[in-house]
Amino acid sequence: MGHDAGEPSIGVNWNSPNSATGVTNFQSDLQTLFIKFDDSCPANGQSATWYNSPAPTSQFVDSDPIGFTDRQTGRVFAGELTLTSPSCKVSFTDTDGLDQLGQPSYAGWSPSSGPLGSGIDHETIGGGPYHTPAPPHGAYANAVYYCSQDLVTAFCLRSDDGGATYGPPVPTYTSQCGGLHGHVKVAPDGTVYLPNNSCGGTGAVVVSEDNGLTWGIRPVQNASSQTRANANLQDPAVAIDNNGRAYFAMSSSTVAGSATGGSNAVVATSTDRGLTWQNIYDVGAVYGLKNIAFPAAVAGDAGRAEWLSTVRLHRETARQTASPVSGIFTLQIHSMEGCTGPQLTPHQRIQCSGAASGVTAALIFAGICSTSLT
C-alpha cells in the first residue's frame, strides 16, 4: 500500500460523513489511500487506519496522477493521464471512496463523463468559488478546474457540475510562456491562478477573473526585483489567503537562463491579483541555501502563508548532476513564527533516494505572519 510513484497529492475532507475529525487522502500512482486518525490513544495502539479505494478511472498504466480535495465541500478528485495520450480521466467521491455498505469500492466514486481533452503533461485539478458574475451552474457550489500543458501551450477546462462534465479546453497561454506550470489555485473571490516558471524569462502567474474564459499573464517582478526562470523546469507555486493576498514561491535561477548557476528560494506577495508584487526576496539567503527544488505554497487566515521546498546544501559543490543519487538528506525548518523572525530547526534526517537533481538536500519552510506584510 502506498506505491512509490513520485509527485503524490494529499488532501483532507473536513466534511467527511465517516469521521468527525476529517479523513485524509493520499493519491499516488493508481492508488487513492484514505486515512482516519485516532488521537484518543486507543488500547490497540493503532492511531491511524488506512485503506485503498482506487477510482474507477485509475485502473491501468498512467502518468502524472493528480489528486485534489475541495476544502469547502470535501469532494475528493482523482485524475490520471494515459501515457502521452492527450486525454485525462477523472473521478470524484463525497464518501471517501466508500460504497453504501461502507466498503472501499468503485461504487464509492463517480467518474466524469468521458475523457477530458487536455495536454500531455503536468495536469492539475483545483476548485473554489465562482467569480462574479457567476455563470449558470448546477447544485455543486464551486467551480472545478482541470489544467494541463501540451509542450508549450497550456489549457484549462471548467466544470459547472462538480466534476461530472467539463467544458472545452481554453488556452491559458501559447508561445508567451514555456517551462512548467504549477498547480491551479482559486482565490476566495473566484480569481483563478496558474503559476508558471518562465514567461519571457520571468516567473509569472497566469490569471483569470472571468471563471476561466480568458487569461492574462502577470510577471512576478517590480521596479527593483524580479524572479528568474529556472532552466531545470522547476514548477513554481501560488497560494491565496482568506483576504485574497497572493503568495508566490519559485526556484529562481541565480543566473538568468542557466541550469548551472544554482537557484534561490524566492517568494513574493501581491494584493491586486498579480498586477503588482511586493516582498520579493530570497528566504534562504540568510543560511546560504542554494539549488532549490519543488517549491510548494499554502495560505490560510489573512496574512498567513507557508512555503516549502527541498534544498541542496553543498553550495558550490552541489552543482547539477546527471546521475540519480541516494543518501541521507537533512530536514531543516526556516520559519517566522509570531513575527519573531526566522527560526531554523536543523539536523532532522530523512532517507531519500533517486534524487536526480541533487546531491544533498534539505527542506526549507518559510512562513510570513500578518504584521510582517506591509
Order of alpha helices (4+ residues) and beta strands (2+ residues): beta-beta-beta-beta-beta-beta-beta-beta-beta-beta-beta-beta-beta-beta-beta-beta-beta-beta-beta-beta-beta-beta-beta-beta-beta-beta-beta
